[in-house]
Amino acid sequence: MSIDRLPTAGHTGAQAPGPGRATPAFLRELLADPLRLFTRLRTSYGPIVRVPVGRGGFHLVCGPDAVEQVLVGEQRAYAKGLRRRTMPPGEGIQPLSLLLGSGLLTSGGDLHRTRRRLIQPMFHRERIAGYGAAISELSRATALGWADGSRREVHTDMSELTLAIVARTVFGVDVDSEVVRRVRRAVAANMRLSQLAVLPGAMRLQQHLPIGPLRAARDARDDLTAVVMEMIEQRRSLDAAGSDLLSTLLATRDADTGAPLDDTSIRDEALTILLAGHETTANAMTWAYHLLATNPQARDRMHTELDDVLNGRKPTTADLAELPYTRAVFSETLRLYPPAWILLRRTTRDVTLAGYHLPADTNVLLSQWVIHRDPTWWPAPEEFRPQRWLTPDPTRPKYAYFPFGGGTRQCIGNTFAEMEGALALAAISSIRTLTPTPGRPVTPIPRVTLRPQPLQMTAHPRTPRPTPATHQPH
């Protein structure tokens, strides 16, 4: 593939370097393998790359300091979403809003700030620790349900597990309820539909195309919305208080006005937590088991830690402080395979980013995939090394690792996700191990999230190594 290099800028306010034009081969690679393409662009041009694709093109941001400037230092100059030339100045598109409404993931400006202030208390560490028992119980039940020697499609299993966790913690229902069956059907259909959501205009186009799978996905999405609204109406009619997040949303009041969230807002936030939390954690757990299966020394070290601390019993949130290597496995998984592999922004005014000029309404892509694998910050970046998290490098920039974004738009459920991932790993790996299927390569699929191809593994029972009774159940 040939690309024409532009001169590298030598002074503040110059145009960022990048390919002079996008050849047909370049465009094919952008569609087929953006992970490899973005990595090569970073190597060739540096941390800011101007990519001449489409009428306005976009800027690829692959430097930690520049990421911090976008997400924190000058965050008001970068709105969420993408700009299209056919839209009025200052407006942008939020592809996932057709699935999620105006929840925290898709809203912006004053609405996002107000909503986040209302919802933030629901995700305080002390509060979400109360969900640990459900996570541990459901994860262990999942592992016990695997027949010895059975061939597992791991992403399917992890998706079922995270859906069960969301059903219990968000809606307060069990996994075998009719509500969850309807949610499962709707989630499966809409995840297929949402894979095109990163393409500008694709989601809106799909609202009208009379194609069978698209119509089925639209019907399933409408049913998912109906499920949530029915649950809201039921809770309101019963005036029932609960510890699940839906009950908490219903009880939330604005600190200044005392006003509650309306039903549409509650629906949007519940859908956001359901779909975003369910999909991303399932992906991360699948990648974790792939990495452990292909790195037996790391797997054995984690098993030893689990045996020393748990000796086969269910883990609790209190155990996590004594499971640093298990937590490091999950962090290293998020480094190598971040479920959110890019963030989309657009400039709201002319800006200077890392010495380069970006005019207003410029599309900006921040790539976790590229930065998390940059050898500048990560020795042996392609290797799975959980131990690097046990003694973090103090010289590494903060935004060399940002799987949950950053600034005021950092994922509000990041603490929940980290707890869920570590507890699920501990609960499952205490009693089961998964071995890879020979001859089946695993390739990441970069869409809305970074999914694996179907990952088949074999489940085996694991008897904890006997240890002295130095750790008592909490």
PyMOL commands that set and color helices and strands:
alter all, ss='L'
color gray80, all
select helices_A, chain A and resi 24-32+34-45+64-73+75-77+97-100+109-123+125-144+154-171+178-194+202-206+212-238+245-251+263-293+296-309+317-322+324-336+368-372+386-389+398-400+407-409+414-429
alter helices_A, ss='H'
color red, helices_A
select strands_A, chain A and resi 48-51+58-61+78-80+151-153+342-347+351-353+356-358+363-367+432-436+444-446+450-452+456-461
alter strands_A, ss='S'
color yellow, strands_A
deselect
rebuild
show_as cartoon
